[in-house]
Amino acid sequence: MTSLFDLSGRTALITGSARGIGFALAEGLALAGARVILNGTRDDTVAAAARRLADQGLDARGRAFDVTDEQAVAAAFAQWDHDGVQIDIVINNAGIQFRKPLVELQLSDWQRVIDTNLTSAFIVAREAARRMIARGTGGKIINIGSLTSEAARATVGPYTAAKGGIKMLTRAMSAEWAASNIQANAIGPGYILTDMNQPLVDNLTFDAWVRSSNPSQRWGKPEELVGTAVYLASAASSYVNGQIIYVDGGWLAVL
Ligand SMILES: NC(=O)c1ccc[n+]([C@@H]2O[C@H](COP(=O)([O-])OP(=O)(O)OC[C@H]3O[C@@H](n4cnc5c(N)ncnc54)[C@H](OP(=O)(O)O)[C@@H]3O)[C@@H](O)[C@H]2O)c1
C-alpha cells in the first residue's frame, strides 16, 4: 500500500515554496521520496529553504524566478534540460493576496493578482507538460486553488476570479493532457495559518469569524495539506483527473 504513495525517483517543482504552504508541501513530497526543487522570488530565501530540507537529509535544491515572467520560467526549464533534470510533478502554489473593494481597485493591482495566481500556473505547467508529453512519461500537475474557487468574499475580487480560474484551468489541462498520462488536479485550502493570513489572524473579529464559521472551529496548518498533495502527486491518483479537493476543515460543507 505504501508503494502507491512512494515518490522515489520523481522530481517535483513546487513554486512559491520558500515559506508557507509551498514549503510544507516541498518537505512533505521530499519525505515521500521525491527530489524537490524549491522556488520563490529571492535567491537567498529560496537557498535557505532548500538548505533547511537538505539539513534533514532530504534531496532538495532551489531556483528563484518570478513565475509571472514567461522568459524566466522558460530559462529555468532550459537549464534543467541542460542539467538532465526532468520535472515529473509540478505544484503551482505561488500566490499573492491583495484586499481592496472592486470599486477602488486599480487595473494594475487586478492584473498583478491575476498574473501571479492564475496566469503563472499556465506558464509553468505549459513548460512542464510540453516535456512530459515529448518524453511520453506522463506526470502530475497540482494547482493550488482556494475556498474562493467556490465561494466569493468581499474585498478579494481579483483573487476570487483567479482562483475560480484555477478550477477551470485544471479541467482544461485534464481535457488536453489526460491522454498523455498527465493527471492535473487542484487543492483548495481553507483558512491556513501562514504569512499571507497574518493580517486576518491579527484581526480579532476576523479570527473569531474563521473559527465560528468552520465546523472544525480552527484554522488549518500548512502540513495538513501534505497528505492530499502526496496523493495527487503519486500513483494512488492515476485515474483522478480535473478534480479540485478542498482541504478546509468542512467550511464549504456548511456554507
Ligand atoms: N494561507 C491560506 O489560508 C491559503 C488559503 C487558500 C489558498 N492559499 C494559496 O496557497 C498558496 C500559498 O499561500 P501561502 O499562504 O503559503 O502564502 P505565503 O506564505 O504568502 O507564501 C507565498 C509564496 O509564494 C511566493 N511567490 C509570490 N509571488 C511569486 C512570484 N511572482 N514568483 C515566485 N514566487 C512567488 C512567495 O515568494 P517569496 O517568499 O519570495 O515572497 C512565497 O514563497 C497561494 O497560492 C495561496 O493563494 C492559501
PDBQT file of the ligand as one rigid body, heavy atoms in Angstrom, charges set to zero:
ROOT
HETATM    1  N1  LIG A 301      -2.914  30.627   3.530  1.00  0.00    +0.000 N 
HETATM    2  C1  LIG A 301      -4.145  30.310   3.193  1.00  0.00    +0.000 C 
HETATM    3  O1  LIG A 301      -5.070  30.321   4.027  1.00  0.00    +0.000 OA
HETATM    4  C2  LIG A 301      -4.482  29.937   1.790  1.00  0.00    +0.000 A 
HETATM    5  C3  LIG A 301      -5.783  29.518   1.533  1.00  0.00    +0.000 A 
HETATM    6  C4  LIG A 301      -6.130  29.148   0.240  1.00  0.00    +0.000 A 
HETATM    7  C5  LIG A 301      -5.182  29.173  -0.756  1.00  0.00    +0.000 A 
HETATM    8  N2  LIG A 301      -3.919  29.593  -0.479  1.00  0.00    +0.000 N 
HETATM    9  C6  LIG A 301      -2.969  29.588  -1.568  1.00  0.00    +0.000 C 
HETATM   10  O2  LIG A 301      -1.847  28.800  -1.223  1.00  0.00    +0.000 OA
HETATM   11  C7  LIG A 301      -0.679  29.320  -1.880  1.00  0.00    +0.000 C 
HETATM   12  C8  LIG A 301       0.409  29.626  -0.852  1.00  0.00    +0.000 C 
HETATM   13  O3  LIG A 301      -0.112  30.528   0.094  1.00  0.00    +0.000 OA
HETATM   14  P1  LIG A 301       0.660  30.880   1.454  1.00  0.00    +0.000 P 
HETATM   15  O4  LIG A 301      -0.396  31.229   2.435  1.00  0.00    +0.000 OA
HETATM   16  O5  LIG A 301       1.653  29.825   1.757  1.00  0.00    +0.000 OA
HETATM   17  O6  LIG A 301       1.369  32.231   1.002  1.00  0.00    +0.000 OA
HETATM   18  P2  LIG A 301       2.702  32.951   1.543  1.00  0.00    +0.000 P 
HETATM   19  O7  LIG A 301       3.048  32.459   2.906  1.00  0.00    +0.000 OA
HETATM   20  O8  LIG A 301       2.447  34.403   1.339  1.00  0.00    +0.000 OA
HETATM   21  O9  LIG A 301       3.828  32.437   0.524  1.00  0.00    +0.000 OA
HETATM   22  C9  LIG A 301       3.696  32.725  -0.842  1.00  0.00    +0.000 C 
HETATM   23  C10 LIG A 301       4.867  32.149  -1.598  1.00  0.00    +0.000 C 
HETATM   24  O10 LIG A 301       4.659  32.462  -2.995  1.00  0.00    +0.000 OA
HETATM   25  C11 LIG A 301       5.831  33.065  -3.491  1.00  0.00    +0.000 C 
HETATM   26  N3  LIG A 301       5.546  33.979  -4.598  1.00  0.00    +0.000 N 
HETATM   27  C12 LIG A 301       4.699  35.036  -4.626  1.00  0.00    +0.000 A 
HETATM   28  N4  LIG A 301       4.756  35.636  -5.823  1.00  0.00    +0.000 NA
HETATM   29  C13 LIG A 301       5.666  34.945  -6.560  1.00  0.00    +0.000 A 
HETATM   30  C14 LIG A 301       6.179  35.089  -7.864  1.00  0.00    +0.000 A 
HETATM   31  N5  LIG A 301       5.762  36.057  -8.695  1.00  0.00    +0.000 N 
HETATM   32  N6  LIG A 301       7.123  34.206  -8.296  1.00  0.00    +0.000 NA
HETATM   33  C15 LIG A 301       7.557  33.223  -7.490  1.00  0.00    +0.000 A 
HETATM   34  N7  LIG A 301       7.106  33.034  -6.237  1.00  0.00    +0.000 NA
HETATM   35  C16 LIG A 301       6.169  33.891  -5.787  1.00  0.00    +0.000 A 
HETATM   36  C17 LIG A 301       6.440  33.792  -2.312  1.00  0.00    +0.000 C 
HETATM   37  O11 LIG A 301       7.795  34.022  -2.598  1.00  0.00    +0.000 OA
HETATM   38  P3  LIG A 301       8.722  34.966  -1.641  1.00  0.00    +0.000 P 
HETATM   39  O12 LIG A 301       8.970  34.109  -0.431  1.00  0.00    +0.000 OA
HETATM   40  O13 LIG A 301       9.917  35.219  -2.468  1.00  0.00    +0.000 OA
HETATM   41  O14 LIG A 301       7.891  36.193  -1.352  1.00  0.00    +0.000 OA
HETATM   42  C18 LIG A 301       6.195  32.769  -1.191  1.00  0.00    +0.000 C 
HETATM   43  O15 LIG A 301       7.206  31.797  -1.182  1.00  0.00    +0.000 OA
HETATM   44  C19 LIG A 301      -1.160  30.554  -2.656  1.00  0.00    +0.000 C 
HETATM   45  O16 LIG A 301      -1.464  30.188  -3.982  1.00  0.00    +0.000 OA
HETATM   46  C20 LIG A 301      -2.423  30.947  -1.925  1.00  0.00    +0.000 C 
HETATM   47  O17 LIG A 301      -3.301  31.680  -2.730  1.00  0.00    +0.000 OA
HETATM   48  C21 LIG A 301      -3.550  29.979   0.764  1.00  0.00    +0.000 A 
ENDROOT
TORSDOF 0
